[in-house]
Amino acid sequence: MPLRLIHAQSQALWFTSYMIKSEKINHQLQRLVETCDWRFAVGLRVRFNHPTLLYQTYPAAWVEFYAQNGLLFFDPTVRWAMTHTGTITWAELEPGDTAGVFRQAREYGLAHGIAVSVGDGPMRSMGFFTHANRPITKEETAVALDVVKTLHDLTDGVPDLPAERIAALQALGDGLSQDSA
């Protein structure tokens, strides 16, 4: 078989695999949106406190406030997720919230939440889920953990993709906002 044909077949196989993976990622994101009326941020394949992919439905005003005030560096959920795996409630983390991140989040309708973390030290994926009026249920926690684990597995190798392919995967999150859901 000529080398060009082998290369073309290899590219076609890779593209098909990439499209199937994209569809599976999109399906998992839709599971999160359809589970309940929660708000969430899911960071996948986090390296050096920076997710390769980030999908979120937090209110835009909160995202802006959080970024402008550098709350990432004080957020108990992020600190926990960078050093643990599993799930934890915001209520369990609140005693150590010396910067008042949870108090400030409540001002934006983010009152009861959980953190989810999967993966190993240098390559974690994490999710943060919240309700305005009630704690997250055990069933919702199970869905959150399952989806974050699945997304983590589906995105194996994504950090090594070219920037335009990562951008295409990031675009799967367009329209996830609970405001428009």
N, C-alpha and C positions, 0 to 999 in steps of 0.2 A: 504494500500500500504506500503511495507517495506520502512524503512527510507533510505536505500541505493539507492533504485530506485528513490525515491523523490529527493535525492541529485544529482543523475546522470542526471535526467531530468532537474533539476535546472541548473546544469553546462552546459548542452547542450543548453538550452534556452539562458543562458548568453553568451555562445560562439557565437551562431547565431546572437544575438543582437550586439555583439562586431564586428563581421565580416561585418554586414550591416552598422554599424556606420563607420567602416574603409573605406568601399566602398564610402560612402557619403562624408567623409573627402577627399578622393582621388579625387572624382568628383569636389569638390569645388576648390581644388588646381589646377586641370587641367583647370578649368574655368579661373583662374588667368593667367595661362601660355598662354592660347589661346586668351585672350581678346586683347592683343596688345604686343608690343615689350618692355614693361616696365621691370624694375628691381624692386624687392620687398623684404621686410622682414616682415613676419607675426609672431608675438609672441602671443601664446594663453595661457590663464589662467595664467597671470603674477601675481606672488606673490613676494614681496620684491625685485622688479626689476629683477626678474628671470622668464622667460617664462617656463611653463611646456613643451610646444612644440614650436619649432622655425623652420620655413620654409623660405628659402631665396634664391634669385637668384642674389644677389649683387656680383660684381666681388670679387674674392678671395683676391686680393691685397688690396681692400678697407676694407674688413672684418678684415684682418690682421692689417692694419694700424689703423683702428678704435679701435680694441682691445688693441693693443700695446700702444696706446696713451690715453687710458681711456676715449674716447670721449662719452661714454654712460652717464657719469656724467655731461657733458656739452651740450649734444645734445638737442636743443630746441624742436624737434619733440617728443622726449621721455618725456621731462619735461611736455609738453602740454598734451600728451596722458595719462600721469599718473594722471592728475587732471581734465580732460575734457572728454566729449563724443561727438561724431560727426566727422566732417572732418574739416581740415584746410590746406591751401596751405603753401608751404615753403616760398613763397613770403610774406605771412602775418606774418610769424614767424621770418624772416631774420633780421628785425631791432633789435631784442633782442638777436641775435646770437653773443655775445661778444667773444666767443672762436673761431669763424670762422669755425664752423663745416661745414656750407654750402659751403663756399669758398673751403675748403679742399675736400669736396665731389665732387665738379665740376672737380677737377683735376683727378678724377677717372671716369668721364663720368656720374655722377649723378647730373644733373643740375636743373631740374624742378620736384617738387614733392608735395605729399600730405601726411598727417598723418590721420589715422583713429583710433578711439578709441570707444570701446563698453564695456558694463558691469558696475559693480559698484566698488567702492573704493578698497576693498581688493582682488578682482578677476576680473581684466580687461583683455581684449584681444585687441591687437593693430596691425595695419599694416602701413607700410611705403612704398610708391610707387613712382617711379621716371622715368623720360625720360631724355635722353641726349639732345635732340634737340627741344623739344616743351613742353608747359604746358600740364598737364593731363586734359582731357576734362571732362565736366559734366557727360557724359555718362560713361566714365571710372571710375570717382569718385563714381557714383551710383553702379557700379559693385563691386568696391573695398569695399564699405560700406556693401553691401548685402553679399558678401562672408565672410567678417570678422564677421559680425553678425551671419551668418549661422554656421561658424566654431566655434564661441564662444558657441553657443547653442549645437552643436554636441559634444563638448568636456566637457560638464557638467559632473562632477565626475571623469574626467581623472586624476587630481592631486592625487586622492586617490588610483589609480591602482598600482599594483606592478611594480617595475622598468622595468622588461622585457616587460611588455605590453606597457608601455610608450615608450620604445625603439622601439617597433614594429610600433607604430603610428608615431614616429619621422622618421622612415625609409621610410614612404610614401613620404617624401620630396626628397629622393634620386633621382637624375636625373632631378630635376626641373630646373636646371640651364639654363638660356637663351643661354648660350654658346653652349649647346648641343641640345637645343630645335629647 
